[in-house]
Amino acid sequence: MSSYPKFAVVGHPNKGKSSIVASLALDNSIQIGNTPGTTQVKRGFPLKVDGKVVYELFDTPGFQRARRVFSWLEEHGDVSADKRADIVREFVFKHKENNQFRDEVELLEPILAGAGIIYVVDASKPYGAEYEVEMEILRWCGQPSMAILNLIGDEDYREDWSRALGQYFRLVRTYNPITAGHREHLELLESMAQLKEEWTNPIKKAIGVLENLHEQKIENSISTIVDYMVNVLSFVHTENIKDEVLSQEEEEAAKVAYREKIIRYEVNERASIERIWNHNNIEKKEGALSLEDVGLFSKESASIFGLSQKELIVTGASAGALTGVGFDLLTAGHSLFLGSVIGGVVGGVGAMFGFDNLYEVKVLGQSLGKRELSIGPMQNLNFPYVLLGRSLYHASTIAKRSHAVRSDLDLNNNSFTEKIMEASMRKELEKLHGKLRKSDEVEDELLVAYKKVIRESFRQLLD
């Protein structure tokens, strides 16, 4: 017998069963659809941490012929409570090869094998007595059970549902798999731990494991962001110069290569963040955050960072003339994250970045008969904060995204209305940025301080 708890997620078709399994299993590969019958066979989804299963959830088809199943059970007469599970087991055995009751057989099998019951209803729809036959069948199975109220629509009939469900199930809880975060996940697990005494310790242990896993993911994300920032801000692109005189075409091609490398750094950083949080193959709506035509270095949008000219307001001039650090990103009158990070200190509001003053371009002297063109590192004082803002927004959005969500990831509204960095934190950031602009070696203590600032900012965005 397995040492970890198992739960069969069951109910009427199209009530969010697969979404709940995906949310609790932290698995966005689970097929979810709006059409009844998307799930046709039972399938187990074990949640593994460090190779060990902490619990397993079974996604099951919805009830299709509940009345006929219950009629078959009742035909056996007045069966005592301790014998009812045997009658259900007999039904499954006799109809195993009967296509007519395929869905019922599939959903009952894991329960009869010892899985707890999680019955899912859509509490945005009115309660109906037709659901009682399903609940009676589940009661005959004799397994510990709870009901989940899932609000799929805008209406709320939880009070009616709770009165009815309370007569059949030990616990009734509200859980929306689309909006539920880490805390709601753990709270539901705490309820599941109450269903059976033998499950209490394993589930409490699972909660501790998931807490540790969540913290590990946060730390891995922070390390990924810091490594990304250091790599981008210290990056220098070099190319051999073919002719004695550097042509404009050669210089422009090298600049393009430099920009493409920085964009590639961001693409890889985002992919790493998504892997950390087990969000794979997500389709994205990036709009202003696109890395293509309106990406970091877009002239067409009058912005080198994929933000429109209307949105990007810079305090001060370009890097060569800047004596302090500051710009404010404004949308609909609200001060957003990037502006809060930097704060305004220099006059000249409205000055845009100089597109060609972002990075150093040098022609290095003769070396072994070769001359080299060197581009970088990035010199603009504002650039690190734009990159950091984009990275923190993406990472926090991914970290908070439920594994039940199947819509595209919308990165268009990259707005943080709260101030998340104090002046002392910005100073720590600027110390590292200054070192990287000079291509100086960065001390471990500075990286530790930098990571601390990123950690505090990231955690605020997760709260």
C-alpha positions as CSV (number, residue, x, y, z in Angstrom):
1,M,0.0,0.0,0.0
2,S,1.3,3.5,-0.9
3,S,2.5,5.7,1.9
4,Y,1.0,8.9,0.4
5,P,-2.7,10.0,0.3
6,K,-4.7,9.7,-2.9
7,F,-7.8,11.7,-3.9
8,A,-10.3,11.2,-6.8
9,V,-11.7,14.5,-8.0
10,V,-15.2,13.7,-9.2
11,G,-18.5,15.3,-10.1
12,H,-20.8,16.4,-12.9
13,P,-19.2,17.2,-16.3
14,N,-17.7,20.7,-16.8
15,K,-17.6,21.8,-13.1
16,G,-13.8,22.4,-13.0
17,K,-12.5,19.0,-11.9
18,S,-9.5,19.0,-14.2
19,S,-8.7,22.6,-13.2
20,I,-8.7,21.7,-9.6
21,V,-6.4,18.7,-10.3
22,A,-4.0,21.0,-12.3
23,S,-4.0,23.6,-9.5
24,L,-3.3,21.1,-6.7
25,A,-0.8,19.0,-8.7
26,L,1.1,22.1,-9.9
27,D,0.8,20.7,-13.4
28,N,-0.2,22.8,-16.4
29,S,0.0,19.9,-18.8
30,I,-3.4,18.6,-17.8
31,Q,-6.0,18.9,-20.5
32,I,-8.7,21.4,-19.7
33,G,-11.7,22.2,-21.9
34,N,-15.1,23.9,-21.8
35,T,-16.7,21.0,-23.6
36,P,-18.2,18.2,-21.5
37,G,-16.3,15.0,-21.9
38,T,-12.8,16.5,-22.2
39,T,-11.7,13.9,-19.6
40,Q,-12.7,10.5,-20.8
41,V,-10.5,8.2,-18.7
42,K,-9.2,8.4,-15.2
43,R,-5.6,9.5,-14.9
44,G,-3.4,9.9,-11.8
45,F,-1.3,13.0,-11.3
46,P,1.2,12.5,-8.5
47,L,2.8,15.7,-7.1
48,K,6.5,14.9,-6.8
49,V,9.1,16.9,-4.9
50,D,12.7,15.7,-5.2
51,G,11.6,12.5,-6.8
52,K,9.2,11.6,-3.9
53,V,5.4,11.6,-4.3
54,V,3.7,13.7,-1.6
55,Y,0.1,13.0,-2.8
56,E,-1.7,11.9,-5.9
57,L,-4.9,13.3,-7.6
58,F,-7.0,11.4,-10.0
59,D,-8.7,13.4,-12.8
60,T,-11.9,11.5,-13.7
61,P,-14.7,11.7,-16.2
62,G,-18.0,13.3,-15.1
63,F,-21.1,11.3,-14.1
64,Q,-23.1,10.5,-17.2
65,R,-25.7,7.9,-16.1
66,A,-25.8,8.4,-12.4
67,R,-29.6,7.5,-12.0
68,R,-29.2,4.2,-13.9
69,V,-26.1,3.3,-11.7
70,F,-28.0,4.1,-8.5
71,S,-31.0,2.1,-9.7
72,W,-28.7,-0.9,-10.2
73,L,-27.3,-0.5,-6.7
74,E,-30.8,-0.2,-5.1
75,E,-31.9,-3.4,-6.9
76,H,-29.9,-5.3,-4.3
77,G,-32.4,-4.4,-1.6
78,D,-31.8,-2.9,1.8
79,V,-28.0,-3.2,2.1
80,S,-26.4,-2.3,5.4
81,A,-23.9,0.5,5.3
82,D,-20.9,-1.8,5.9
83,K,-21.8,-3.8,2.7
84,R,-22.6,-1.0,0.3
85,A,-19.0,-0.5,-0.9
86,D,-19.0,-4.2,-1.9
87,I,-22.1,-3.6,-4.0
88,V,-20.4,-0.7,-5.8
89,R,-17.4,-2.9,-6.4
90,E,-19.6,-5.5,-7.9
91,F,-21.1,-2.9,-10.2
92,V,-17.7,-1.9,-11.4
93,F,-16.6,-5.5,-11.9
94,K,-19.7,-6.4,-13.9
95,H,-19.6,-3.3,-16.1
96,K,-15.9,-3.0,-16.6
97,E,-16.3,-3.9,-20.3
98,N,-19.6,-2.1,-20.7
99,N,-19.2,1.0,-22.7
100,Q,-22.5,2.3,-21.5
101,F,-21.1,2.9,-18.0
102,R,-17.5,3.7,-19.0
103,D,-17.4,7.1,-17.3
104,E,-18.9,5.8,-14.0
105,V,-16.6,2.8,-13.9
106,E,-13.6,5.1,-14.5
107,L,-14.4,7.5,-11.7
108,L,-15.4,4.8,-9.2
109,E,-12.3,2.6,-9.6
110,P,-9.7,4.9,-7.8
111,I,-12.2,5.4,-5.0
112,L,-12.7,1.7,-4.5
113,A,-8.9,1.4,-4.5
114,G,-8.7,3.7,-1.5
115,A,-8.7,7.2,-2.8
116,G,-10.5,9.9,-0.9
117,I,-13.4,11.7,-2.6
118,I,-13.3,15.4,-3.7
119,Y,-16.7,16.2,-5.1
120,V,-16.7,19.4,-7.2
121,V,-19.7,21.5,-8.0
122,D,-20.2,24.9,-9.7
123,A,-21.7,27.0,-7.0
124,S,-22.4,29.9,-9.4
125,K,-25.3,27.7,-10.7
126,P,-28.4,27.0,-8.5
127,Y,-28.5,23.8,-6.5
128,G,-30.6,21.0,-8.1
129,A,-31.8,17.8,-6.6
130,E,-30.5,15.9,-9.6
131,Y,-27.1,16.0,-8.0
132,E,-28.2,14.0,-5.0
133,V,-28.1,10.7,-6.9
134,E,-24.4,11.3,-7.6
135,M,-23.8,12.1,-3.9
136,E,-25.6,9.0,-2.9
137,I,-23.5,6.8,-5.1
138,L,-20.3,8.4,-3.6
139,R,-21.7,7.8,-0.1
140,W,-22.1,4.1,-0.9
141,C,-18.4,4.0,-1.6
142,G,-17.7,4.6,2.1
143,Q,-14.5,6.6,1.5
144,P,-13.6,9.9,3.4
145,S,-15.0,12.8,1.3
146,M,-15.2,16.5,1.0
147,A,-17.0,18.9,-1.4
148,I,-15.4,21.9,-3.2
149,L,-17.5,24.8,-4.2
150,N,-16.1,26.2,-7.4
151,L,-17.4,29.6,-8.5
152,I,-17.1,29.4,-12.3
153,G,-19.6,32.2,-13.1
154,D,-20.6,35.5,-11.5
155,E,-23.6,34.3,-9.4
156,D,-23.1,32.9,-5.9
157,Y,-25.3,30.1,-4.6
158,R,-22.8,28.7,-2.1
159,E,-25.2,29.0,0.8
160,D,-27.8,26.7,-0.8
161,W,-25.1,24.3,-1.9
162,S,-23.5,24.2,1.5
163,R,-26.7,23.2,3.2
164,A,-27.2,20.3,0.9
165,L,-23.6,19.2,0.6
166,G,-23.2,19.2,4.4
167,Q,-25.6,16.3,4.6
168,Y,-23.4,14.1,2.4
169,F,-19.8,15.3,3.0
170,R,-17.6,15.7,6.0
171,L,-16.2,19.0,4.8
172,V,-17.4,21.7,2.3
173,R,-14.8,24.3,1.2
174,T,-14.7,27.1,-1.4
175,Y,-11.8,26.9,-3.9
176,N,-11.4,28.6,-7.2
177,P,-8.6,26.9,-9.1
178,I,-8.1,29.7,-11.5
179,T,-7.4,32.4,-8.9
180,A,-6.0,30.3,-6.1
181,G,-2.5,31.0,-5.0
182,H,0.1,29.2,-2.8
183,R,-1.7,30.1,0.4
184,E,-5.1,28.9,-0.8
185,H,-3.5,25.7,-1.9
186,L,-2.1,25.0,1.5
187,E,-5.3,25.9,3.2
188,L,-7.2,23.4,1.1
189,L,-4.6,20.7,2.0
190,E,-5.1,21.5,5.6
191,S,-8.8,20.7,5.2
192,M,-8.0,17.4,3.3
193,A,-5.8,16.4,6.2
194,Q,-8.9,16.3,8.4
195,L,-10.7,13.7,6.3
196,K,-8.9,10.6,7.6
197,E,-6.7,10.1,10.6
198,E,-4.1,8.2,8.6
199,W,-3.8,11.1,6.2
200,T,-3.2,13.8,8.8
201,N,0.5,13.4,9.2
202,P,1.3,12.7,5.5
203,I,-0.6,15.7,4.4
204,K,0.9,18.0,7.1
205,K,4.3,16.7,5.9
206,A,3.3,17.5,2.3
207,I,2.4,21.0,3.4
208,G,5.8,21.5,4.9
209,V,7.4,20.1,1.7
210,L,5.4,22.5,-0.4
211,E,6.3,25.4,1.8
212,N,10.0,24.6,1.4
213,L,9.5,24.1,-2.3
214,H,7.9,27.5,-2.7
215,E,10.7,29.2,-0.8
216,Q,13.2,27.3,-3.0
217,K,11.5,28.5,-6.1
218,I,11.6,32.1,-4.9
219,E,15.3,31.9,-4.1
220,N,16.0,30.3,-7.5
221,S,14.0,33.0,-9.2
222,I,16.0,35.7,-7.4
223,S,19.3,34.1,-8.3
224,T,18.2,33.8,-11.9
225,I,17.3,37.5,-12.0
226,V,20.6,38.6,-10.5
227,D,22.6,36.4,-12.8
228,Y,20.7,37.8,-15.8
229,M,21.2,41.4,-14.7
230,V,25.0,40.9,-14.2
231,N,25.3,39.1,-17.6
232,V,23.4,41.8,-19.5
233,L,25.0,44.8,-17.9
234,S,28.5,43.5,-18.2
235,F,28.1,42.2,-21.7
236,V,30.6,43.4,-24.3
237,H,30.4,42.3,-27.9
238,T,33.5,42.2,-30.0
239,E,34.1,41.7,-33.7
240,N,37.2,41.7,-35.9
241,I,37.4,44.7,-38.3
242,K,38.0,43.5,-41.8
243,D,39.2,46.7,-43.4
244,E,41.6,49.4,-42.2
245,V,38.7,51.8,-41.8
246,L,35.6,50.8,-39.9
247,S,32.6,51.0,-42.3
248,Q,29.2,52.2,-41.2
249,E,27.7,48.9,-42.3
250,E,30.1,47.0,-40.1
251,E,29.4,49.2,-37.0
252,E,25.6,48.9,-37.5
253,A,25.8,45.1,-38.0
254,A,27.8,44.8,-34.7
255,K,25.3,47.0,-32.9
256,V,22.5,44.7,-34.1
257,A,24.4,41.7,-32.9
258,Y,24.9,43.4,-29.5
259,R,21.2,44.1,-29.2
260,E,20.1,40.7,-30.3
261,K,22.4,39.1,-27.7
262,I,20.8,41.2,-24.9
263,I,17.3,40.2,-26.2
264,R,18.5,36.6,-26.1
265,Y,19.6,37.0,-22.5
266,E,16.1,38.1,-21.6
267,V,14.4,35.3,-23.6
268,N,16.6,32.8,-21.8
269,E,16.0,34.4,-18.4
270,R,12.2,34.2,-18.9
271,A,12.4,30.6,-19.9
272,S,14.4,29.8,-16.8
273,I,11.8,31.5,-14.6
274,E,9.0,29.6,-16.2
275,R,10.8,26.3,-15.7
276,I,11.4,27.1,-12.0
277,W,7.6,27.5,-11.5
278,N,6.7,24.6,-13.8
279,H,4.9,26.8,-16.3
280,N,6.0,25.4,-19.6
281,N,4.9,26.2,-23.2
282,I,2.9,29.3,-22.1
283,E,1.6,31.4,-25.0
284,K,2.3,35.1,-24.3
285,K,0.6,38.4,-25.2
286,E,3.4,40.8,-24.9
287,G,2.4,43.9,-26.9
288,A,4.7,46.6,-25.4
289,L,6.9,44.0,-23.9
290,S,7.5,42.1,-27.2
291,L,11.1,41.3,-27.9
292,E,10.5,41.5,-31.7
293,D,9.6,44.6,-33.7
294,V,8.6,46.6,-30.6
295,G,11.1,45.2,-28.3
296,L,13.9,46.6,-26.1
297,F,15.5,48.5,-28.9
298,S,12.5,49.6,-30.9
299,K,12.8,52.9,-32.7
300,E,9.3,52.4,-34.3
301,S,7.6,52.8,-30.9
302,A,9.9,55.8,-30.1
303,S,11.2,53.7,-27.3
304,I,14.2,51.5,-26.8
305,F,12.4,49.4,-24.2
306,G,9.2,48.5,-26.0
307,L,7.2,51.3,-24.3
308,S,5.5,54.0,-26.2
309,Q,6.8,57.5,-26.2
310,K,3.6,58.6,-24.4
311,E,4.4,56.1,-21.6
312,L,8.2,56.6,-21.3
313,I,9.0,59.9,-19.5
314,V,12.6,60.3,-18.5
315,T,13.9,62.7,-15.9
316,G,17.2,64.0,-17.2
317,A,18.9,63.5,-20.5
318,S,20.7,60.5,-21.9
319,A,23.5,58.7,-20.0
320,G,26.3,61.1,-21.1
321,A,24.6,64.1,-19.6
322,L,22.9,62.4,-16.6
323,T,24.1,63.5,-13.2
324,G,21.7,61.4,-11.3
325,V,19.3,58.5,-11.8
326,G,15.6,58.9,-12.4
327,F,12.6,58.6,-14.6
328,D,8.9,58.0,-14.2
329,L,6.8,55.7,-16.2
330,L,3.2,57.1,-16.3
331,T,0.0,55.5,-17.4
332,A,-3.4,57.0,-16.6
333,G,-2.0,59.3,-14.0
334,H,-0.6,56.5,-11.8
335,S,3.1,56.3,-10.9
336,L,4.2,52.8,-11.8
337,F,6.9,50.4,-10.7
338,L,9.9,51.7,-12.7
339,G,9.3,55.3,-11.5
340,S,9.0,54.2,-8.0
341,V,12.2,52.2,-8.2
342,I,14.3,55.1,-9.3
343,G,12.6,58.3,-8.1
344,G,13.1,61.6,-9.7
345,V,16.2,63.6,-8.9
346,V,17.2,65.4,-12.0
347,G,15.4,68.1,-13.9
348,G,14.5,68.1,-17.6
349,V,11.3,65.9,-17.5
350,G,10.5,64.6,-20.9
351,A,14.0,64.1,-22.3
352,M,14.1,60.7,-24.1
353,F,17.0,58.3,-24.1
354,G,19.6,58.9,-26.8
355,F,19.3,55.8,-28.9
356,D,23.0,55.8,-29.9
357,N,24.3,56.8,-26.5
358,L,23.3,53.6,-24.8
359,Y,26.6,51.7,-24.9
360,E,30.2,52.3,-25.6
361,V,31.5,51.7,-29.1
362,K,35.3,51.4,-29.3
363,V,37.8,50.4,-32.0
364,L,40.6,48.6,-30.2
365,G,44.1,48.9,-31.4
366,Q,46.2,46.5,-33.4
367,S,46.5,43.1,-31.7
368,L,48.3,40.2,-33.4
369,G,47.6,41.9,-36.7
370,K,43.9,42.4,-36.0
371,R,41.7,45.4,-35.1
372,E,38.5,44.8,-33.1
373,L,35.3,46.6,-32.7
374,S,34.0,46.6,-29.1
375,I,30.4,47.4,-28.1
376,G,29.3,47.6,-24.5
377,P,28.9,47.4,-21.7
378,M,25.6,49.3,-21.4
379,Q,26.2,52.9,-20.2
380,N,22.8,54.3,-19.8
381,L,21.9,54.7,-16.1
382,N,18.2,54.0,-16.6
383,F,18.6,50.8,-18.6
384,P,19.2,48.5,-15.6
385,Y,16.0,49.6,-14.0
386,V,13.9,49.1,-17.1
387,L,15.4,45.6,-17.4
388,L,14.9,44.9,-13.7
389,G,11.3,46.1,-13.8
390,R,10.5,43.9,-16.8
391,S,12.1,40.9,-15.1
392,L,10.4,41.4,-11.8
393,Y,7.0,41.9,-13.4
394,H,7.4,38.7,-15.5
395,A,8.7,36.6,-12.6
396,S,6.0,37.7,-10.1
397,T,3.3,37.1,-12.7
398,I,4.6,33.6,-13.4
399,A,5.0,32.8,-9.7
400,K,1.4,33.8,-8.9
401,R,-0.1,32.1,-12.0
402,S,-2.3,29.1,-11.2
403,H,-1.5,25.9,-13.1
404,A,-5.2,25.7,-14.0
405,V,-5.0,28.8,-16.2
406,R,-5.0,28.1,-19.9
407,S,-5.3,31.6,-21.2
408,D,-2.4,33.4,-22.8
409,L,0.0,35.1,-20.4
410,D,-0.8,38.8,-20.7
411,L,2.3,40.9,-20.1
412,N,0.9,44.1,-21.5
413,N,-0.2,45.8,-18.2
414,N,3.2,45.9,-16.6
415,S,2.2,48.3,-13.9
416,F,3.1,48.4,-10.2
417,T,1.3,51.2,-8.4
418,E,3.0,50.7,-5.1
419,K,6.4,52.0,-4.1
420,I,8.5,48.9,-3.4
421,M,12.0,50.4,-3.0
422,E,13.4,52.9,-0.6
423,A,16.4,55.2,-1.3
424,S,18.8,52.9,0.6
425,M,17.8,50.0,-1.6
426,R,18.3,52.0,-4.8
427,K,21.8,52.9,-3.6
428,E,22.7,49.2,-3.3
429,L,21.4,48.6,-6.8
430,E,23.4,51.5,-8.2
431,K,26.6,50.3,-6.6
432,L,26.5,47.1,-8.6
433,H,25.3,48.8,-11.8
434,G,28.2,51.3,-11.5
435,K,30.7,48.5,-11.2
436,L,29.3,46.7,-14.3
437,R,29.2,49.9,-16.4
438,K,33.0,50.2,-15.7
439,S,33.5,46.5,-16.4
440,D,35.0,46.2,-12.9
441,E,35.1,42.9,-11.0
442,V,32.1,42.6,-8.6
443,E,32.8,41.6,-5.0
444,D,30.7,38.8,-3.4
445,E,29.5,41.1,-0.7
446,L,28.0,43.5,-3.3
447,L,26.3,40.6,-5.0
448,V,24.8,39.5,-1.7
449,A,23.5,43.0,-1.0
450,Y,22.1,43.2,-4.6
451,K,20.4,39.9,-4.1
452,K,18.9,41.1,-0.9
453,V,17.3,44.1,-2.6
454,I,15.9,42.0,-5.4
455,R,14.6,39.5,-2.8
456,E,12.7,42.2,-0.8
457,S,11.2,43.7,-4.0
458,F,10.2,40.3,-5.4
459,R,8.5,39.2,-2.1
460,Q,6.5,42.4,-1.9
461,L,5.2,41.7,-5.4
462,L,4.2,38.2,-4.4
463,D,2.3,39.3,-1.3
